[in-house]
Amino acid sequence: MTATDAPTPVAERSKRDQKTHERNLSRVQARVNVEHARADFAATLNALEDKLNVPKQVSRASARTKVKLRRFAKEQPAAAVAAAAGVAVAVGGVVWLIVRNVTRP
């Protein structure tokens, strides 16, 4: 390597070389900005899809509820049995009222 092959320091670059360097940097920065914008857009679309997908939301909510009910039944079995009996009585009462009103003359 000779002295003429050595890279020139930034201070010694010509104005033309500096403009070319700045333009290339701005292109790289623009490309990076575009990639970030695409990634943000994709993340936003995925979030919207999750929020607007009703069957997926229902399945997630039911899974969370099942976990909570199982934990409740494991921690307080007597209260869980009482709650189940109460729900059964309430459903039975509603069914009885509906049948009674339908069969009434």
C-alpha positions as a Markdown table, in Angstrom:
| # | Residue | x | y | z |
|---|---|---|---|---|
| 1 | Met | 0.0 | 0.0 | 0.0 |
| 2 | Thr | 1.4 | 3.3 | -1.0 |
| 3 | Ala | 0.8 | 6.8 | 0.4 |
| 4 | Thr | -1.6 | 7.5 | -2.5 |
| 5 | Asp | -3.7 | 4.4 | -1.7 |
| 6 | Ala | -4.4 | 5.4 | 1.8 |
| 7 | Pro | -7.9 | 6.7 | 2.5 |
| 8 | Thr | -8.2 | 10.4 | 2.8 |
| 9 | Pro | -9.3 | 11.8 | 6.2 |
| 10 | Val | -12.8 | 13.3 | 6.3 |
| 11 | Ala | -11.4 | 16.8 | 6.7 |
| 12 | Glu | -9.4 | 16.5 | 3.5 |
| 13 | Arg | -12.3 | 15.2 | 1.4 |
| 14 | Ser | -13.5 | 17.5 | -1.4 |
| 15 | Lys | -16.9 | 19.1 | -1.2 |
| 16 | Arg | -18.1 | 16.8 | -3.9 |
| 17 | Asp | -17.0 | 13.7 | -2.0 |
| 18 | Gln | -18.7 | 15.0 | 1.1 |
| 19 | Lys | -22.0 | 15.6 | -0.7 |
| 20 | Thr | -21.8 | 12.1 | -2.2 |
| 21 | His | -21.1 | 10.7 | 1.3 |
| 22 | Glu | -24.0 | 12.6 | 2.8 |
| 23 | Arg | -26.3 | 11.5 | 0.0 |
| 24 | Asn | -25.3 | 7.9 | 0.5 |
| 25 | Leu | -25.9 | 8.2 | 4.3 |
| 26 | Ser | -29.3 | 9.8 | 3.7 |
| 27 | Arg | -30.2 | 6.9 | 1.4 |
| 28 | Val | -29.2 | 4.4 | 4.0 |
| 29 | Gln | -31.0 | 6.3 | 6.7 |
| 30 | Ala | -34.1 | 6.4 | 4.5 |
| 31 | Arg | -33.9 | 2.7 | 3.9 |
| 32 | Val | -33.6 | 2.0 | 7.6 |
| 33 | Asn | -36.6 | 4.4 | 8.3 |
| 34 | Val | -38.7 | 2.5 | 5.7 |
| 35 | Glu | -37.8 | -0.8 | 7.3 |
| 36 | His | -38.8 | 0.5 | 10.7 |
| 37 | Ala | -42.1 | 1.9 | 9.3 |
| 38 | Arg | -42.9 | -1.4 | 7.7 |
| 39 | Ala | -42.3 | -3.3 | 10.9 |
| 40 | Asp | -44.5 | -0.8 | 12.8 |
| 41 | Phe | -47.2 | -1.1 | 10.2 |
| 42 | Ala | -47.1 | -4.9 | 10.3 |
| 43 | Ala | -47.3 | -4.9 | 14.1 |
| 44 | Thr | -50.3 | -2.5 | 14.0 |
| 45 | Leu | -52.1 | -4.7 | 11.5 |
| 46 | Asn | -51.4 | -7.8 | 13.6 |
| 47 | Ala | -52.8 | -6.0 | 16.7 |
| 48 | Leu | -55.9 | -5.0 | 14.8 |
| 49 | Glu | -56.4 | -8.5 | 13.5 |
| 50 | Asp | -56.3 | -9.8 | 17.1 |
| 51 | Lys | -58.7 | -7.2 | 18.4 |
| 52 | Leu | -61.2 | -7.7 | 15.5 |
| 53 | Asn | -61.1 | -11.5 | 15.4 |
| 54 | Val | -64.2 | -12.2 | 17.6 |
| 55 | Pro | -63.9 | -16.0 | 17.7 |
| 56 | Lys | -60.3 | -15.7 | 18.8 |
| 57 | Gln | -61.2 | -13.2 | 21.5 |
| 58 | Val | -64.1 | -15.5 | 22.7 |
| 59 | Ser | -61.8 | -18.5 | 22.9 |
| 60 | Arg | -59.2 | -16.5 | 24.8 |
| 61 | Ala | -61.8 | -15.2 | 27.2 |
| 62 | Ser | -63.3 | -18.6 | 27.8 |
| 63 | Ala | -59.8 | -20.1 | 28.4 |
| 64 | Arg | -59.0 | -17.4 | 31.0 |
| 65 | Thr | -62.4 | -18.0 | 32.7 |
| 66 | Lys | -61.8 | -21.8 | 32.8 |
| 67 | Val | -58.4 | -21.3 | 34.4 |
| 68 | Lys | -60.0 | -18.9 | 37.0 |
| 69 | Leu | -62.8 | -21.3 | 37.8 |
| 70 | Arg | -60.5 | -24.3 | 38.1 |
| 71 | Arg | -58.2 | -22.3 | 40.5 |
| 72 | Phe | -61.3 | -21.2 | 42.5 |
| 73 | Ala | -62.5 | -24.8 | 42.7 |
| 74 | Lys | -59.1 | -26.0 | 43.8 |
| 75 | Glu | -58.6 | -23.3 | 46.5 |
| 76 | Gln | -62.2 | -23.2 | 47.8 |
| 77 | Pro | -64.1 | -26.4 | 47.0 |
| 78 | Ala | -67.0 | -25.8 | 49.3 |
| 79 | Ala | -67.7 | -22.4 | 47.8 |
| 80 | Ala | -67.4 | -23.8 | 44.3 |
| 81 | Val | -70.0 | -26.4 | 45.0 |
| 82 | Ala | -72.3 | -23.8 | 46.5 |
| 83 | Ala | -71.8 | -21.5 | 43.5 |
| 84 | Ala | -72.5 | -24.4 | 41.1 |
| 85 | Ala | -75.7 | -25.3 | 43.0 |
| 86 | Gly | -76.8 | -21.7 | 43.0 |
| 87 | Val | -76.3 | -21.5 | 39.2 |
| 88 | Ala | -78.2 | -24.8 | 38.7 |
| 89 | Val | -81.1 | -23.5 | 40.8 |
| 90 | Ala | -81.2 | -20.2 | 38.9 |
| 91 | Val | -81.1 | -21.9 | 35.5 |
| 92 | Gly | -83.8 | -24.3 | 36.7 |
| 93 | Gly | -86.0 | -21.5 | 37.9 |
| 94 | Val | -85.7 | -19.6 | 34.6 |
| 95 | Val | -86.6 | -22.8 | 32.6 |
| 96 | Trp | -89.5 | -23.4 | 34.9 |
| 97 | Leu | -90.8 | -19.9 | 34.5 |
| 98 | Ile | -90.5 | -20.1 | 30.7 |
| 99 | Val | -92.3 | -23.5 | 30.5 |
| 100 | Arg | -95.0 | -22.3 | 32.9 |
| 101 | Asn | -95.7 | -19.1 | 30.8 |
| 102 | Val | -95.7 | -21.1 | 27.5 |
| 103 | Thr | -98.1 | -23.8 | 28.8 |
| 104 | Arg | -100.5 | -21.4 | 30.5 |
| 105 | Pro | -103.8 | -21.0 | 28.8 |
